[in-house]
């Protein structure tokens, strides 16, 4: 998994990660980041979230692959911002693992 540490210009280098080809398509939309928490117990704070504003399309097969990748339910009710700042983010391109 990539480490998401924004630089002084709020740019994030995602580096080499699995599924990089698909993620490059996401980088064309509006992207935001914030520091939040895990979506599963113990809901630890300090997680860097990157959110893409554009809705994605996925086939049933792609959804099944995603569900198998994260077999444990990780949904959590939407939380209040509690003073968190949601910031615009520019992400660089992604290089797939093995490329």
LOLUM-321416 format. One record per residue: x, y, z of N, C-alpha, C, O in turn; residue in three letters. Coordinates in steps of 0.02 Angstrom, whole numbers, padded with zeros to 5 digits, always signed. Layout:
! LOLUM-321416
XYZXYZXYZXYZALA/...
***
This chain:
! LOLUM-321416
+00042-00059+00000+00000+00000+00000+00044+00062+00000+00098+00062+00030UNK/+00022+00113-00034+00061+00174-00039+00056+00214+00025+00006+00212+00061UNK/+00109+00251+00039+00109+00299+00094+00088+00366+00066+00120+00391+00020UNK/+00036+00395+00093+00009+00457+00066+00031+00516+00109-00005+00536+00155UNK/+00089+00543+00094+00114+00600+00130+00117+00660+00083+00161+00663+00039UNK/+00071+00707+00090+00071+00765+00046+00133+00808+00057+00157+00815+00113UNK/+00158+00838+00002+00213+00885+00009+00186+00954+00025+00126+00962+00037UNK/+00229+01005+00024+00207+01072+00042+00158+01102-00007+00127+01153+00008UNK/+00149+01070-00065+00101+01094-00115+00039+01050-00116-00001+01055-00163UNK/+00029+01008-00066-00026+00960-00063-00025+00911-00121-00078+00888-00143UNK/+00034+00893-00145+00041+00841-00196+00056+00776-00160+00093+00775-00111UNK/+00029+00722-00186+00039+00656-00156+00068+00610-00209+00040+00603-00263UNK/+00125+00578-00195+00154+00529-00240+00131+00460-00219+00146+00438-00163UNK/+00095+00426-00262+00068+00361-00245+00117+00305-00258+00110+00251-00228UNK/+00167+00315-00301+00218+00264-00312+00191+00202-00347+00143+00205-00385UNK/+00223+00145-00333+00205+00082-00364+00155+00045-00320+00170+00028-00263UNK/+00096+00032-00348+00045-00005-00311+00008-00051-00358+00005-00038-00419UNK/-00021-00104-00331-00061-00149-00372-00123-00112-00397-00152-00072-00361UNK/-00141-00125-00459-00199-00091-00488-00184-00021-00511-00230+00018-00521UNK/-00121-00005-00521-00102+00063-00540-00134+00088-00603-00148+00147-00609UNK/-00144+00043-00652-00174+00065-00715-00243+00096-00702-00258+00149-00729UNK/-00283+00063-00662-00350+00087-00648-00348+00151-00607-00390+00195-00617UNK/-00301+00156-00562-00298+00216-00520-00278+00278-00559-00299+00333-00541UNK/-00239+00270-00612-00221+00328-00653-00284+00361-00681-00286+00423-00686UNK/-00334+00322-00699-00396+00351-00725-00430+00393-00672-00461+00444-00688UNK/-00426+00372-00609-00457+00409-00555-00424+00477-00544-00457+00525-00523UNK/-00360+00481-00558-00323+00542-00543-00343+00600-00587-00322+00657-00575UNK/-00384+00587-00638-00407+00641-00682-00464+00681-00651-00477+00737-00673UNK/-00498+00655-00601-00554+00689-00570-00533+00733-00512-00474+00741-00498UNK/-00583+00762-00479-00569+00803-00420-00553+00756-00362-00589+00708-00348UNK/-00498+00771-00327-00475+00728-00273-00467+00770-00210-00443+00827-00212UNK/-00487+00741-00154-00482+00775-00090-00448+00728-00041-00447+00667-00051UNK/-00419+00756+00012-00388+00715+00064-00406+00742+00133-00421+00801+00141UNK/-00405+00698+00181-00415+00718+00251-00386+00665+00296-00377+00607+00276UNK/-00372+00684+00357-00349+00636+00407-00410+00614+00447-00443+00655+00478UNK/-00423+00549+00446-00482+00522+00479-00464+00463+00522-00413+00462+00557UNK/-00508+00412+00520-00498+00353+00562-00514+00290+00522-00542+00293+00468UNK/-00496+00233+00551-00513+00169+00521-00588+00160+00518-00625+00191+00557UNK/-00611+00119+00471-00683+00105+00465-00703+00041+00502-00760+00020+00498UNK/-00655+00010+00536-00669-00049+00576-00641-00038+00646-00595+00002+00656UNK/-00668-00074+00697-00641-00066+00764-00567-00079+00765-00544-00125+00731UNK/-00529-00043+00801-00546+00006+00853-00556+00077+00828-00554+00124+00868UNK/-00566+00087+00762-00578+00154+00733-00521+00202+00750-00533+00261+00765UNK/-00460+00178+00746-00402+00219+00763-00396+00280+00717-00412+00277+00658UNK/-00375+00335+00747-00365+00398+00711-00298+00399+00674-00256+00356+00686UNK/-00289+00447+00631-00226+00458+00597-00221+00426+00528-00167+00422+00500UNK/-00277+00403+00501-00278+00372+00435-00284+00427+00382-00328+00470+00387UNK/-00240+00426+00332-00244+00475+00277-00292+00448+00224-00277+00397+00192UNK/-00348+00481+00214-00397+00461+00164-00391+00505+00103-00381+00565+00108UNK/-00396+00474+00045-00398+00509-00019-00466+00492-00050-00482+00433-00058UNK/-00504+00544-00067-00572+00534-00093-00576+00563-00163-00557+00620-00175UNK/-00602+00524-00209-00613+00546-00278-00687+00564-00284-00731+00525-00265UNK/-00701+00624-00310-00770+00648-00311-00811+00616-00367-00873+00613-00362UNK/-00779+00592-00419-00816+00562-00475-00837+00491-00459-00799+00452-00431UNK/-00900+00475-00476-00925+00407-00466-00893+00361-00517-00883+00380-00575UNK/-00877+00301-00496-00846+00252-00540-00897+00200-00562-00945+00186-00527UNK/-00886+00173-00621-00926+00117-00645-00885+00054-00635-00824+00053-00645UNK/-00920+00001-00616-00886-00064-00607-00932-00120-00629-00993-00117-00617UNK/-00903-00170-00659-00942-00228-00680-00955-00272-00619-00921-00264-00568UNK/-01003-00318-00623-01013-00365-00567-00949-00403-00550-00936-00417-00491UNK/-00910-00421-00601-00848-00457-00589-00798-00415-00550-00764-00439-00505UNK/-00793-00351-00568-00747-00306-00533-00769-00297-00460-00727-00295-00415UNK/-00834-00291-00449-00859-00284-00380-00843-00346-00339-00826-00341-00280UNK/-00850-00404-00370-00834-00466-00334-00760-00470-00317-00742-00491-00262UNK/-00717-00449-00363-00645-00447-00348-00631-00400-00289-00590-00416-00246UNK/-00664-00343-00288-00654-00295-00234-00679-00324-00168-00645-00317-00117UNK/-00736-00357-00169-00762-00388-00107-00715-00442-00082-00706-00449-00021UNK/-00685-00480-00127-00638-00532-00106-00573-00502-00080-00541-00531-00037UNK/-00555-00444-00105-00494-00410-00082-00503-00385-00010-00455-00387+00029UNK/-00563-00363+00007-00578-00340+00074-00636-00381+00102-00693-00357+00105UNK/-00623-00444+00123-00677-00489+00142-00713-00468+00207-00771-00487+00217UNK/-00680-00431+00250-00711-00411+00313-00751-00348+00301-00726-00300+00271UNK/-00814-00346+00324-00852-00285+00315-00815-00225+00345-00791-00228+00401UNK/-00811-00172+00307-00774-00114+00331-00816-00050+00327-00788+00005+00327UNK/-00881-00058+00322-00924+00000+00318-00936+00029+00388-00941-00008+00436UNK/-00940+00093+00391-00953+00128+00454-00999+00186+00437-00993+00217+00384UNK/-01044+00201+00482-01088+00258+00471-01046+00321+00460-00992+00328+00489UNK/-01072+00366+00419-01038+00429+00407-01030+00466+00473-01077+00470+00513UNK/-00970+00493+00485-00955+00528+00547-00954+00604+00534-00944+00626+00477UNK/-00965+00642+00587-00958+00715+00582-00885+00732+00570-00841+00693+00587UNK/-00872+00790+00540-00803+00811+00527-00764+00822+00592-00703+00812+00592UNK/-00797+00843+00645-00763+00854+00709-00699+00896+00701-00647+00879+00729UNK/-00704+00949+00663-00647+00994+00655-00597+00973+00602-00548+01009+00591UNK/-00607+00915+00571-00560+00894+00518-00567+00940+00458-00620+00967+00444UNK/-00512+00949+00423-00512+00989+00362-00507+00943+00302-00462+00900+00298UNK/-00553+00951+00255-00550+00915+00192-00517+00961+00141-00543+01015+00127UNK/-00461+00939+00114-00420+00982+00071-00416+00955+00000-00416+00894-00010UNK/-00412+01000-00049-00401+00976-00117-00331+00946-00122-00286+00966-00086UNK/-00324+00898-00165-00260+00862-00171-00245+00849-00244-00289+00832-00283UNK/-00182+00858-00263-00159+00838-00329-00115+00777-00320-00067+00777-00282UNK/-00132+00724-00356-00094+00662-00351-00057+00651-00416-00083+00665-00470UNK/+00004+00627-00411+00043+00611-00471+00020+00543-00498-00019+00508-00467UNK/+00045+00525-00556+00025+00462-00587+00051+00403-00546+00097+00409-00505UNK/+00021+00346-00558+00036+00284-00522+00073+00237-00568+00054+00229-00626UNK/+00126+00205-00544+00162+00154-00581+00141+00086-00554+00152+00073-00495UNK/+00111+00043-00595+00090-00023-00571+00150-00063-00546+00206-00056-00571UNK/+00138-00107-00497+00190-00152-00472+00212-00196-00530+00171-00221-00568UNK/+00277-00205-00537+00304-00247-00591+00318-00209-00655+00345-00237-00702UNK/+00301-00144-00656+00313-00105-00717+00383-00077-00718+00403-00043-00765UNK/
***
